[in-house]
């Protein structure tokens, strides 16, 4: 609730905001800064926006792409009880644009490489897997799910995703790594 209150306060200051063609206006930048502060303060360890630079990039993109008036129109206010509620009024096209923006702001591939390496996969194999996951659209779908809270989509039930992942795993991992992750 505190996060949404900060966003609502910032938006209240921006109702009459007008930007310029060269970037965000002062008031819009103020909103973006407030949004970035809220995102960077998120205590959810799975949030890719706890990094201030990534949060700032995404927040500025939201304000630029969605616009203050549209943000108010769809209810990105203190009344939104969650991230999913805040994004729920956006169209699929708007969510798609913001998912692409999020992937531009966050180095998801590096995050995946770190996670894979923690699991004992070599850096080269981990980079190959992360790259393939980006190519399949799985990372974008994960961003969309994170923004919308759509729990109906399970990539592990999607035959095309499973085929892509199987191909990536068999192409990227060594025989030893395959044995290790399969417990054998």
C-alpha positions as CSV (number, residue, x, y, z in Angstrom):
1,X,0.0,0.0,0.0
2,X,2.9,2.4,0.8
3,X,4.3,1.8,-2.7
4,X,1.0,2.7,-4.3
5,X,0.6,5.7,-2.1
6,X,3.9,7.1,-3.2
7,X,2.9,6.5,-6.8
8,X,-0.5,8.2,-6.3
9,X,1.2,11.2,-4.6
10,X,3.6,11.6,-7.5
11,X,0.8,11.2,-10.0
12,X,-1.3,13.8,-8.2
13,X,1.6,16.3,-8.8
14,X,1.6,15.4,-12.5
15,X,-2.0,15.7,-13.6
16,X,-1.1,18.9,-15.4
17,X,2.3,17.7,-16.6
18,X,3.5,18.3,-20.1
19,X,6.6,16.8,-21.5
20,X,8.9,17.8,-24.3
21,X,9.9,15.9,-27.4
22,X,13.5,15.3,-26.1
23,X,12.5,13.2,-23.1
24,X,10.4,13.5,-19.9
25,X,9.4,16.8,-18.6
26,X,10.4,17.8,-15.0
27,X,7.1,16.6,-13.6
28,X,7.1,13.4,-15.6
29,X,10.7,12.8,-14.5
30,X,9.5,13.3,-10.9
31,X,6.9,10.6,-11.4
32,X,9.4,8.3,-12.9
33,X,11.8,8.9,-10.0
34,X,9.0,8.1,-7.5
35,X,8.1,4.9,-9.4
36,X,11.8,3.9,-9.5
37,X,12.2,4.4,-5.8
38,X,9.1,2.2,-5.1
39,X,10.4,-0.5,-7.4
40,X,13.9,-0.5,-6.1
41,X,12.6,-0.7,-2.5
42,X,10.6,-3.8,-3.3
43,X,11.6,-6.6,-0.8
44,X,10.6,-9.4,-3.2
45,X,13.9,-11.2,-4.0
46,X,12.5,-12.3,-7.4
47,X,11.9,-8.7,-8.5
48,X,14.4,-7.7,-11.3
49,X,13.9,-4.1,-10.4
50,X,15.5,-3.9,-7.0
51,X,18.6,-2.6,-8.9
52,X,18.1,1.2,-8.9
53,X,19.4,1.6,-12.5
54,X,17.0,-1.0,-13.9
55,X,14.1,0.4,-11.9
56,X,14.8,3.9,-13.2
57,X,15.0,2.7,-16.7
58,X,11.7,0.8,-16.5
59,X,9.9,3.7,-14.6
60,X,11.0,6.2,-17.2
61,X,9.8,3.9,-19.9
62,X,6.4,3.4,-18.2
63,X,5.8,7.1,-17.9
64,X,7.1,7.7,-21.5
65,X,5.2,4.8,-23.1
66,X,2.0,4.8,-21.1
67,X,1.8,8.5,-20.2
68,X,0.5,10.1,-17.1
69,X,-3.1,10.5,-18.3
70,X,-3.4,6.9,-19.3
71,X,-1.8,5.8,-16.0
72,X,-4.5,7.7,-14.1
73,X,-7.2,6.4,-16.5
74,X,-6.3,2.7,-15.8
75,X,-6.0,3.1,-12.1
76,X,-2.3,3.1,-11.4
77,X,-3.1,4.8,-8.1
78,X,-3.0,4.1,-4.4
79,X,-6.2,2.1,-4.9
80,X,-4.2,-0.6,-6.8
81,X,-3.6,-3.4,-4.3
82,X,-0.8,-5.0,-6.2
83,X,1.5,-4.8,-9.3
84,X,-1.1,-6.9,-11.2
85,X,-3.9,-4.5,-10.2
86,X,-1.8,-1.5,-11.3
87,X,-1.2,-3.1,-14.7
88,X,-4.6,-4.7,-15.1
89,X,-6.2,-1.8,-17.0
90,X,-3.6,-1.8,-19.7
91,X,-4.3,-3.4,-23.0
92,X,-2.4,-6.5,-24.2
93,X,-0.5,-4.3,-26.6
94,X,0.6,-1.9,-23.9
95,X,1.7,-4.8,-21.7
96,X,3.6,-6.3,-24.6
97,X,5.4,-3.0,-25.1
98,X,6.2,-2.7,-21.4
99,X,7.5,-6.3,-21.3
100,X,9.9,-5.5,-24.1
101,X,10.9,-2.4,-22.3
102,X,11.5,-4.4,-19.1
103,X,13.8,-6.8,-20.9
104,X,15.7,-3.8,-22.3
105,X,16.2,-2.4,-18.8
106,X,17.1,-5.6,-17.0
107,X,19.9,-7.9,-17.9
108,X,17.8,-11.1,-17.4
109,X,20.3,-13.2,-19.3
110,X,23.1,-12.4,-16.8
111,X,20.7,-13.1,-13.9
112,X,19.9,-16.5,-15.5
113,X,23.6,-17.3,-16.1
114,X,24.3,-16.6,-12.4
115,X,21.5,-18.9,-11.3
116,X,22.5,-21.7,-13.7
117,X,26.1,-21.4,-12.5
118,X,24.9,-21.7,-8.9
119,X,23.4,-25.0,-10.0
120,X,26.8,-26.2,-11.2
121,X,26.5,-25.5,-14.9
122,X,29.6,-24.0,-16.7
123,X,29.5,-20.4,-17.7
124,X,29.6,-21.3,-21.4
125,X,26.6,-23.7,-21.1
126,X,24.8,-21.2,-18.8
127,X,25.2,-18.4,-21.4
128,X,24.0,-20.7,-24.2
129,X,20.9,-21.6,-22.2
130,X,20.1,-18.0,-21.2
131,X,20.5,-16.9,-24.8
132,X,18.2,-19.7,-26.0
133,X,15.6,-18.8,-23.4
134,X,15.6,-15.2,-24.7
135,X,15.2,-16.5,-28.3
136,X,12.1,-18.6,-27.3
137,X,10.3,-15.7,-25.8
138,X,10.1,-17.4,-22.4
139,X,11.7,-14.4,-20.6
140,X,9.2,-12.0,-22.2
141,X,6.3,-14.3,-21.1
142,X,7.7,-14.3,-17.6
143,X,7.8,-10.5,-17.6
144,X,4.2,-10.4,-18.7
145,X,3.1,-12.9,-16.1
146,X,5.0,-10.9,-13.5
147,X,3.2,-7.7,-14.5
148,X,-0.3,-9.1,-14.9
149,X,-0.2,-11.8,-12.2
150,X,-1.6,-14.3,-14.8
151,X,-1.2,-17.6,-13.1
152,X,-3.2,-19.5,-15.7
153,X,-0.2,-19.7,-18.1
154,X,2.2,-22.4,-17.2
155,X,5.1,-22.7,-19.7
156,X,5.7,-26.2,-18.6
157,X,2.3,-27.2,-20.1
158,X,3.1,-25.5,-23.5
159,X,4.4,-28.1,-25.9
160,X,6.2,-25.5,-28.0
161,X,8.0,-24.1,-25.0
162,X,8.9,-27.6,-23.8
163,X,10.3,-28.5,-27.2
164,X,12.4,-25.3,-27.3
165,X,13.7,-25.9,-23.8
166,X,14.5,-29.5,-24.5
167,X,16.4,-28.5,-27.7
168,X,18.3,-25.8,-25.7
169,X,19.2,-28.1,-22.9
170,X,20.5,-30.8,-25.2
171,X,22.3,-28.3,-27.4
172,X,23.9,-26.3,-24.6
173,X,24.7,-28.7,-21.8
174,X,27.5,-31.2,-21.7
175,X,26.8,-34.8,-21.0
176,X,28.1,-34.4,-17.4
177,X,25.9,-31.3,-16.9
178,X,22.9,-33.2,-18.1
179,X,23.7,-36.0,-15.6
180,X,24.2,-33.5,-12.8
181,X,20.9,-31.7,-13.3
182,X,19.0,-35.0,-13.8
183,X,20.4,-36.3,-10.5
184,X,22.2,-39.1,-12.2
